[in-house]
Amino acid sequence: MQAPSVDVVRDVIEEAEKRDPKPAPLLMLAALTGMRRGLGAGDEGSRSVVVGGVVEGTAKTDSSRTVAFDAVGIALMQRYQEQVFMWVKKAGGESLPAEAFACSPAVDSLLSFRPDSVMSFFIRV
């Protein structure tokens, strides 16, 4: 497998941000860190999509994962956080709950993205 060029990644991220700014940061985080789609979607265990919903499983190992961000990753997450706070205020809220996901399709950030919807979004972009 050959990794895409920086220009291709940039084009994909720009198009993703135009189409839907909520899952777009997940694509950038995956490009910056190499994390799998499930981890980027906030899934610490395993998820399987089945008829009628999603089945939660356990993590592959009991170890935790640490993802280091460079200046680009930090700037991305800061910009995204500012956008999330604007969505919250626009919806009449004041702040996010402590258990909020870093990236979420919900205004209150209490719902994680489904890994299959992140992949589907990536394919559409």
N, C-alpha and C positions, 0 to 999 in steps of 0.2 A: 504494500500500500504506500502511495506517495502522498505526503502532506500537501495541502493546497498552498499556493503562494500567499504572501502577506496581502497582496492586492486583491486576491479572490476572497480571502477572509474579510477584509475591510468592506468589499462590495456586499457580501452576504450580511454582515452586521448592519450596514447602512440600510439595506432593504428590509431587514427584520425590524429595525426601529421604526421605519415608515409604516409597516404593516400592523405591528402590534408592539407597543413599548413595554408591555409586561413580561413576555417571555424572552424578548430580545437579549437582555443581559445574560441569560443562561447560555446562549450561544457564544457570547463573548467570553464568559468565564470558562466554558469548555475549551475554547481556542487558546486561552491564556494558560490554563492549568493542566489540560488533558484529562480532566475529571470525566467520569462516565455520566450519562444522562440521568441516571437514577440519583446519584449523589447531588448533581446540580439541581435536581428538582426537589431536594430536601428529603430524599428517601434514604434513611439510615439502615433500613432492612432491605427486603426484596419485595417487589410488587409484581404481581401477574395480573394482566387484564383478562377477565373472563366475561362470559355472557352475563350481563346485568351488573357489572361493576369491576371492582379491583379487590384482589385478595392480598392481604399483607402477610409477609413472612418475616423471618429473622435475618439479621445481618450474616454475611458470610463468615466473619470472624468477630471476636469480641473486642478487637482493637479499634481505637478511634483513629480518625484521619485528620491530619492537619494540612491545610492548603495555604501556601504562602502566596501573597499577592505582591506584585511589583507596583511601581507608581501608576502604571496604566490601570491595573486591576483595582487599586484603591480609588483612583479618580472615577472609574466606571461605577463602583458601588456607591460612592458619595453622591454622584449625579443621580443615580437611580433612587437612592434614599430620599433626596430632595423631591423627586417626582412623586414618590409614594406619599410623602407628607402632604404634598399639594392635593393628591387624590383624596386623602383622608379628610383634609379640611374642607374640600369641595363637597364631600358627602356629609359634612356636619360633625365630624369627629375631632378629637383633640390630639390624640396620640395613638400609638400602636401598642397592643398588649405585649408583655414580656415574652410570650411564647410564639410571637409572630415569626413567620418564615422570612428569610432574606428576600426571596423572590416568590411572588404569589399571584394567582389570577384574581384573588378577592381583595376588595378595598381594605378590609381589616387585617389582611395578610395571615389569616388563620388557616387557610387552605393551601396545601402544596400543589404544585403542578403534577399532573400525571406524566410519568416518563414517556408514555406513548404519545401524548399530545405535544410534548416538546419535540419529539422526533418528527411527528407529522408536520408541525410548524416549520421545522428546519427543511424538510423535503419541499414544502410549498414555497418557501423563500427561495 
